[in-house]
Amino acid sequence: MNHCLDLYLLSAAACQLSECLCKEELEVLSASLKSLGEMLELSLAQKAMGKCCKNCQKADKD
């Protein structure tokens, strides 16, 4: 997907959710999605670190 389409999709989802969820439900959903994003960032960082560490171990053996 291109960047503009992503923004449109996210905007439409936010509008639809705000119409069918109460304030408290939106707050919980928002916090949950933020947590999900942070967990995904951590997972990516750990994967990158694992690749880096494997490369460092290979270099040390040479």
Biopython code that builds the backbone (N, CA, C, O; Angstrom):
import numpy as np
from Bio.PDB.StructureBuilder import StructureBuilder

atoms = [
    (1, "MET", "N", (0.832, -1.189, 0.000)),
    (1, "MET", "CA", (0.000, 0.000, 0.000)),
    (1, "MET", "C", (0.872, 1.246, 0.000)),
    (1, "MET", "O", (1.944, 1.276, 0.604)),
    (2, "ASN", "N", (0.397, 2.253, -0.678)),
    (2, "ASN", "CA", (1.184, 3.485, -0.633)),
    (2, "ASN", "C", (0.813, 4.299, 0.605)),
    (2, "ASN", "O", (-0.200, 4.035, 1.254)),
    (3, "HIS", "N", (1.630, 5.273, 0.917)),
    (3, "HIS", "CA", (1.497, 6.055, 2.148)),
    (3, "HIS", "C", (0.135, 6.757, 2.257)),
    (3, "HIS", "O", (-0.482, 6.730, 3.322)),
    (4, "CYS", "N", (-0.330, 7.366, 1.204)),
    (4, "CYS", "CA", (-1.604, 8.099, 1.252)),
    (4, "CYS", "C", (-2.782, 7.153, 1.478)),
    (4, "CYS", "O", (-3.723, 7.480, 2.200)),
    (5, "LEU", "N", (-2.718, 5.994, 0.863)),
    (5, "LEU", "CA", (-3.784, 5.013, 1.051)),
    (5, "LEU", "C", (-3.802, 4.521, 2.495)),
    (5, "LEU", "O", (-4.874, 4.322, 3.066)),
    (6, "ASP", "N", (-2.636, 4.324, 3.086)),
    (6, "ASP", "CA", (-2.558, 3.931, 4.493)),
    (6, "ASP", "C", (-3.234, 4.967, 5.381)),
    (6, "ASP", "O", (-4.004, 4.621, 6.277)),
    (7, "LEU", "N", (-2.939, 6.245, 5.126)),
    (7, "LEU", "CA", (-3.524, 7.314, 5.935)),
    (7, "LEU", "C", (-5.036, 7.372, 5.775)),
    (7, "LEU", "O", (-5.761, 7.597, 6.744)),
    (8, "TYR", "N", (-5.504, 7.171, 4.565)),
    (8, "TYR", "CA", (-6.942, 7.182, 4.315)),
    (8, "TYR", "C", (-7.614, 6.029, 5.052)),
    (8, "TYR", "O", (-8.650, 6.213, 5.691)),
    (9, "LEU", "N", (-7.027, 4.854, 4.961)),
    (9, "LEU", "CA", (-7.582, 3.678, 5.614)),
    (9, "LEU", "C", (-7.620, 3.857, 7.129)),
    (9, "LEU", "O", (-8.629, 3.555, 7.766)),
    (10, "LEU", "N", (-6.536, 4.343, 7.700)),
    (10, "LEU", "CA", (-6.489, 4.559, 9.145)),
    (10, "LEU", "C", (-7.482, 5.624, 9.585)),
    (10, "LEU", "O", (-8.119, 5.484, 10.629)),
    (11, "SER", "N", (-7.615, 6.670, 8.810)),
    (11, "SER", "CA", (-8.566, 7.732, 9.128)),
    (11, "SER", "C", (-10.000, 7.213, 9.092)),
    (11, "SER", "O", (-10.801, 7.514, 9.977)),
    (12, "ALA", "N", (-10.314, 6.435, 8.067)),
    (12, "ALA", "CA", (-11.658, 5.865, 7.951)),
    (12, "ALA", "C", (-11.938, 4.914, 9.106)),
    (12, "ALA", "O", (-13.040, 4.918, 9.655)),
    (13, "ALA", "N", (-10.964, 4.103, 9.480)),
    (13, "ALA", "CA", (-11.145, 3.181, 10.606)),
    (13, "ALA", "C", (-11.376, 3.950, 11.903)),
    (13, "ALA", "O", (-12.243, 3.587, 12.698)),
    (14, "ALA", "N", (-10.605, 5.003, 12.116)),
    (14, "ALA", "CA", (-10.766, 5.815, 13.329)),
    (14, "ALA", "C", (-12.156, 6.442, 13.390)),
    (14, "ALA", "O", (-12.787, 6.457, 14.447)),
    (15, "CYS", "N", (-12.627, 6.952, 12.275)),
    (15, "CYS", "CA", (-13.967, 7.559, 12.241)),
    (15, "CYS", "C", (-15.046, 6.523, 12.541)),
    (15, "CYS", "O", (-15.964, 6.786, 13.317)),
    (16, "GLN", "N", (-14.937, 5.354, 11.932)),
    (16, "GLN", "CA", (-15.939, 4.308, 12.165)),
    (16, "GLN", "C", (-15.919, 3.837, 13.618)),
    (16, "GLN", "O", (-16.973, 3.668, 14.231)),
    (17, "LEU", "N", (-14.737, 3.629, 14.165)),
    (17, "LEU", "CA", (-14.628, 3.170, 15.546)),
    (17, "LEU", "C", (-15.156, 4.216, 16.517)),
    (17, "LEU", "O", (-15.800, 3.875, 17.509)),
    (18, "SER", "N", (-14.888, 5.492, 16.236)),
    (18, "SER", "CA", (-15.350, 6.548, 17.142)),
    (18, "SER", "C", (-16.869, 6.677, 17.145)),
    (18, "SER", "O", (-17.444, 7.200, 18.100)),
    (19, "GLU", "N", (-17.521, 6.204, 16.083)),
    (19, "GLU", "CA", (-18.975, 6.260, 16.022)),
    (19, "GLU", "C", (-19.641, 5.105, 16.763)),
    (19, "GLU", "O", (-20.795, 5.225, 17.175)),
    (20, "CYS", "N", (-18.929, 3.979, 16.941)),
    (20, "CYS", "CA", (-19.592, 2.826, 17.555)),
    (20, "CYS", "C", (-19.035, 2.447, 18.926)),
    (20, "CYS", "O", (-19.575, 1.552, 19.575)),
    (21, "LEU", "N", (-17.975, 3.102, 19.378)),
    (21, "LEU", "CA", (-17.415, 2.813, 20.696)),
    (21, "LEU", "C", (-17.558, 4.036, 21.598)),
    (21, "LEU", "O", (-17.490, 5.175, 21.137)),
    (22, "CYS", "N", (-17.757, 3.778, 22.889)),
    (22, "CYS", "CA", (-17.821, 4.894, 23.837)),
    (22, "CYS", "C", (-16.404, 5.379, 24.153)),
    (22, "CYS", "O", (-15.428, 4.746, 23.752)),
    (23, "LYS", "N", (-16.293, 6.481, 24.858)),
    (23, "LYS", "CA", (-15.000, 7.098, 25.163)),
    (23, "LYS", "C", (-14.069, 6.127, 25.884)),
    (23, "LYS", "O", (-12.893, 6.021, 25.537)),
    (24, "GLU", "N", (-14.582, 5.431, 26.870)),
    (24, "GLU", "CA", (-13.754, 4.503, 27.638)),
    (24, "GLU", "C", (-13.254, 3.349, 26.762)),
    (24, "GLU", "O", (-12.100, 2.937, 26.879)),
    (25, "GLU", "N", (-14.110, 2.836, 25.895)),
    (25, "GLU", "CA", (-13.704, 1.761, 24.989)),
    (25, "GLU", "C", (-12.641, 2.249, 24.012)),
    (25, "GLU", "O", (-11.695, 1.524, 23.703)),
    (26, "LEU", "N", (-12.797, 3.468, 23.531)),
    (26, "LEU", "CA", (-11.788, 4.035, 22.625)),
    (26, "LEU", "C", (-10.454, 4.221, 23.327)),
    (26, "LEU", "O", (-9.399, 3.997, 22.732)),
    (27, "GLU", "N", (-10.494, 4.631, 24.591)),
    (27, "GLU", "CA", (-9.259, 4.813, 25.354)),
    (27, "GLU", "C", (-8.524, 3.486, 25.535)),
    (27, "GLU", "O", (-7.303, 3.422, 25.395)),
    (28, "VAL", "N", (-9.280, 2.419, 25.849)),
    (28, "VAL", "CA", (-8.665, 1.104, 26.029)),
    (28, "VAL", "C", (-8.114, 0.597, 24.695)),
    (28, "VAL", "O", (-7.003, 0.070, 24.642)),
    (29, "LEU", "N", (-8.880, 0.755, 23.631)),
    (29, "LEU", "CA", (-8.419, 0.328, 22.303)),
    (29, "LEU", "C", (-7.160, 1.087, 21.904)),
    (29, "LEU", "O", (-6.207, 0.496, 21.396)),
    (30, "SER", "N", (-7.158, 2.389, 22.133)),
    (30, "SER", "CA", (-5.994, 3.204, 21.791)),
    (30, "SER", "C", (-4.754, 2.749, 22.556)),
    (30, "SER", "O", (-3.681, 2.598, 21.973)),
    (31, "ALA", "N", (-4.903, 2.533, 23.858)),
    (31, "ALA", "CA", (-3.768, 2.080, 24.670)),
    (31, "ALA", "C", (-3.297, 0.704, 24.222)),
    (31, "ALA", "O", (-2.095, 0.439, 24.183)),
    (32, "SER", "N", (-4.233, -0.169, 23.885)),
    (32, "SER", "CA", (-3.880, -1.517, 23.434)),
    (32, "SER", "C", (-3.122, -1.477, 22.109)),
    (32, "SER", "O", (-2.146, -2.204, 21.926)),
    (33, "LEU", "N", (-3.572, -0.628, 21.189)),
    (33, "LEU", "CA", (-2.895, -0.521, 19.894)),
    (33, "LEU", "C", (-1.508, 0.095, 20.037)),
    (33, "LEU", "O", (-0.577, -0.294, 19.331)),
    (34, "LYS", "N", (-1.368, 1.062, 20.956)),
    (34, "LYS", "CA", (-0.040, 1.624, 21.219)),
    (34, "LYS", "C", (0.890, 0.547, 21.761)),
    (34, "LYS", "O", (2.047, 0.452, 21.353)),
    (35, "SER", "N", (0.373, -0.268, 22.688)),
    (35, "SER", "CA", (1.175, -1.356, 23.256)),
    (35, "SER", "C", (1.576, -2.354, 22.180)),
    (35, "SER", "O", (2.716, -2.818, 22.149)),
    (36, "LEU", "N", (0.640, -2.683, 21.300)),
    (36, "LEU", "CA", (0.938, -3.595, 20.199)),
    (36, "LEU", "C", (2.061, -3.035, 19.331)),
    (36, "LEU", "O", (2.989, -3.757, 18.966)),
    (37, "GLY", "N", (1.975, -1.751, 19.004)),
    (37, "GLY", "CA", (3.015, -1.119, 18.196)),
    (37, "GLY", "C", (4.373, -1.177, 18.869)),
    (37, "GLY", "O", (5.384, -1.438, 18.217)),
    (38, "GLU", "N", (4.398, -0.935, 20.177)),
    (38, "GLU", "CA", (5.665, -0.981, 20.902)),
    (38, "GLU", "C", (6.214, -2.400, 20.967)),
    (38, "GLU", "O", (7.425, -2.601, 20.875)),
    (39, "MET", "N", (5.330, -3.389, 21.125)),
    (39, "MET", "CA", (5.781, -4.787, 21.145)),
    (39, "MET", "C", (6.351, -5.197, 19.789)),
    (39, "MET", "O", (7.340, -5.926, 19.720)),
    (40, "LEU", "N", (5.721, -4.725, 18.711)),
    (40, "LEU", "CA", (6.229, -5.028, 17.373)),
    (40, "LEU", "C", (7.590, -4.376, 17.152)),
    (40, "LEU", "O", (8.479, -4.981, 16.552)),
    (41, "GLU", "N", (7.757, -3.138, 17.635)),
    (41, "GLU", "CA", (9.057, -2.469, 17.525)),
    (41, "GLU", "C", (10.125, -3.244, 18.286)),
    (41, "GLU", "O", (11.242, -3.410, 17.796)),
    (42, "LEU", "N", (9.784, -3.719, 19.483)),
    (42, "LEU", "CA", (10.730, -4.495, 20.287)),
    (42, "LEU", "C", (11.098, -5.798, 19.580)),
    (42, "LEU", "O", (12.264, -6.193, 19.560)),
    (43, "SER", "N", (10.110, -6.453, 19.010)),
    (43, "SER", "CA", (10.357, -7.695, 18.284)),
    (43, "SER", "C", (11.305, -7.466, 17.111)),
    (43, "SER", "O", (12.230, -8.249, 16.892)),
    (44, "LEU", "N", (11.075, -6.395, 16.359)),
    (44, "LEU", "CA", (11.961, -6.070, 15.240)),
    (44, "LEU", "C", (13.375, -5.760, 15.716)),
    (44, "LEU", "O", (14.352, -6.177, 15.093)),
    (45, "ALA", "N", (13.481, -5.031, 16.814)),
    (45, "ALA", "CA", (14.802, -4.697, 17.352)),
    (45, "ALA", "C", (15.532, -5.950, 17.813)),
    (45, "ALA", "O", (16.737, -6.088, 17.599)),
    (46, "GLN", "N", (14.794, -6.871, 18.453)),
    (46, "GLN", "CA", (15.417, -8.109, 18.909)),
    (46, "GLN", "C", (15.871, -8.962, 17.733)),
    (46, "GLN", "O", (16.942, -9.568, 17.782)),
    (47, "LYS", "N", (15.069, -9.012, 16.683)),
    (47, "LYS", "CA", (15.464, -9.764, 15.486)),
    (47, "LYS", "C", (16.715, -9.153, 14.864)),
    (47, "LYS", "O", (17.630, -9.871, 14.461)),
    (48, "ALA", "N", (16.749, -7.827, 14.787)),
    (48, "ALA", "CA", (17.918, -7.145, 14.220)),
    (48, "ALA", "C", (19.149, -7.407, 15.087)),
    (48, "ALA", "O", (20.244, -7.618, 14.566)),
    (49, "MET", "N", (18.973, -7.393, 16.394)),
    (49, "MET", "CA", (20.091, -7.645, 17.303)),
    (49, "MET", "C", (20.578, -9.076, 17.147)),
    (49, "MET", "O", (21.783, -9.328, 17.172)),
    (50, "GLY", "N", (19.658, -10.012, 16.986)),
    (50, "GLY", "CA", (20.046, -11.409, 16.791)),
    (50, "GLY", "C", (20.872, -11.590, 15.536)),
    (50, "GLY", "O", (21.862, -12.322, 15.544)),
    (51, "LYS", "N", (20.478, -10.933, 14.460)),
    (51, "LYS", "CA", (21.235, -11.011, 13.203)),
    (51, "LYS", "C", (22.606, -10.382, 13.383)),
    (51, "LYS", "O", (23.614, -10.903, 12.905)),
    (52, "CYS", "N", (22.627, -9.254, 14.079)),
    (52, "CYS", "CA", (23.891, -8.562, 14.312)),
    (52, "CYS", "C", (24.816, -9.441, 15.150)),
    (52, "CYS", "O", (26.003, -9.562, 14.847)),
    (53, "CYS", "N", (24.275, -10.051, 16.198)),
    (53, "CYS", "CA", (25.093, -10.892, 17.070)),
    (53, "CYS", "C", (25.627, -12.102, 16.326)),
    (53, "CYS", "O", (26.776, -12.497, 16.523)),
    (54, "LYS", "N", (24.794, -12.700, 15.464)),
    (54, "LYS", "CA", (25.254, -13.837, 14.669)),
    (54, "LYS", "C", (26.386, -13.408, 13.749)),
    (54, "LYS", "O", (27.363, -14.140, 13.587)),
    (55, "ASN", "N", (26.266, -12.229, 13.145)),
    (55, "ASN", "CA", (27.326, -11.721, 12.253)),
    (55, "ASN", "C", (28.598, -11.459, 13.039)),
    (55, "ASN", "O", (29.698, -11.726, 12.554)),
    (56, "CYS", "N", (28.452, -10.927, 14.275)),
    (56, "CYS", "CA", (29.631, -10.654, 15.111)),
    (56, "CYS", "C", (30.316, -11.955, 15.503)),
    (56, "CYS", "O", (31.544, -12.029, 15.522)),
    (57, "GLN", "N", (29.519, -12.997, 15.821)),
    (57, "GLN", "CA", (30.101, -14.288, 16.188)),
    (57, "GLN", "C", (30.859, -14.887, 15.014)),
    (57, "GLN", "O", (31.933, -15.460, 15.196)),
    (58, "LYS", "N", (30.312, -14.759, 13.813)),
    (58, "LYS", "CA", (30.989, -15.278, 12.621)),
    (58, "LYS", "C", (32.317, -14.543, 12.417)),
    (58, "LYS", "O", (33.335, -15.160, 12.103)),
    (59, "ALA", "N", (32.295, -13.220, 12.597)),
    (59, "ALA", "CA", (33.511, -12.425, 12.407)),
    (59, "ALA", "C", (34.567, -12.788, 13.439)),
    (59, "ALA", "O", (35.758, -12.809, 13.130)),
    (60, "ASP", "N", (34.133, -13.078, 14.678)),
    (60, "ASP", "CA", (35.087, -13.446, 15.724)),
    (60, "ASP", "C", (35.775, -14.779, 15.436)),
    (60, "ASP", "O", (36.935, -14.980, 15.794)),
    (61, "LYS", "N", (35.047, -15.685, 14.788)),
    (61, "LYS", "CA", (35.595, -17.007, 14.462)),
    (61, "LYS", "C", (36.627, -16.932, 13.350)),
    (61, "LYS", "O", (37.537, -17.758, 13.278)),
    (62, "ASP", "N", (36.480, -15.932, 12.478)),
    (62, "ASP", "CA", (37.394, -15.812, 11.320)),
    (62, "ASP", "C", (38.730, -15.263, 11.686)),
    (62, "ASP", "O", (39.592, -15.109, 10.821)),
]
sb = StructureBuilder()
sb.init_structure("model")
sb.init_model(0)
sb.init_chain("A")
sb.init_seg("    ")
for serial, (resi, resn, name, xyz) in enumerate(atoms, 1):
    if name == "N":
        sb.init_residue(resn, " ", resi, " ")
    sb.init_atom(name, np.array(xyz, "f"), 0.0, 1.0, " ", f" {name:<3s}", serial, name[0])
structure = sb.get_structure()
